[in-house]
Amino acid sequence: MGPEADYERTGNIGRCHLPCGYTPGPDNDTLNLHYGAANTSIALADGSVSEMLDWLNFNATQGDVDSG
C-alpha cells in the first residue's frame, strides 16, 4: 500500500498515509484500514487477512521481504 491517487500525494503532508485504525469485516477475513491521505482526506482500504498472512509466510521463508 502506498500513495498513488492525487489526493494521497498532494496535501499538507504529501505522499503519505497516516493510519487511523482498523475494523474487521463481517467475514472475519477482511481487514478495513482507515487512513489519512496526505493530511487532507480520510480514506478506507481493505484487504484479506489470510492473503496477507500467506504473503508474509512465503516471504519470511525466502529470507528477504520484497515490497513489490
FENVENMO-V98083 format. One record per residue. N is the residue number from 1. RES is the residue in one small letter. PHI is phi in whole degrees, -180 to 180 (* if undefined). NEAR is the number of other C-alpha atoms within 12 Angstrom. Layout:
BEGIN
((N;RES;PHI;NEAR) (N;RES;PHI;NEAR))
END
This chain:
BEGIN
((1;m;*;20) (2;g;-156;20) (3;p;-69;23) (4;e;-120;15) (5;a;-75;18) (6;d;-55;16) (7;y;-68;22) (8;e;-91;27) (9;r;-98;21) (10;t;-119;19) (11;g;165;19) (12;n;-62;16) (13;i;-126;18) (14;g;-69;22) (15;r;56;22) (16;c;-145;25) (17;h;-105;32) (18;l;-117;24) (19;p;-62;21) (20;c;-115;18) (21;g;156;18) (22;y;-145;18) (23;t;-138;20) (24;p;-78;18) (25;g;-81;16) (26;p;-65;10) (27;d;-87;13) (28;n;60;13) (29;d;-122;17) (30;t;-84;19) (31;l;-114;23) (32;n;-97;23) (33;l;-108;25) (34;h;-91;21) (35;y;-148;26) (36;g;-85;28) (37;a;-112;32) (38;a;54;26) (39;n;61;23) (40;t;-126;21) (41;s;-144;25) (42;i;-108;19) (43;a;-133;24) (44;l;-133;22) (45;a;-119;25) (46;d;-135;21) (47;g;-160;22) (48;s;-90;20) (49;v;-62;21) (50;s;-64;15) (51;e;-68;15) (52;m;-64;17) (53;l;-66;15) (54;d;-60;13) (55;w;-63;19) (56;l;-63;18) (57;n;-62;15) (58;f;-63;15) (59;n;-73;16) (60;a;-66;13) (61;t;-77;12) (62;q;-83;11) (63;g;81;10) (64;d;-149;13) (65;v;-94;13) (66;d;-100;12) (67;s;-76;9) (68;g;-113;8))
END
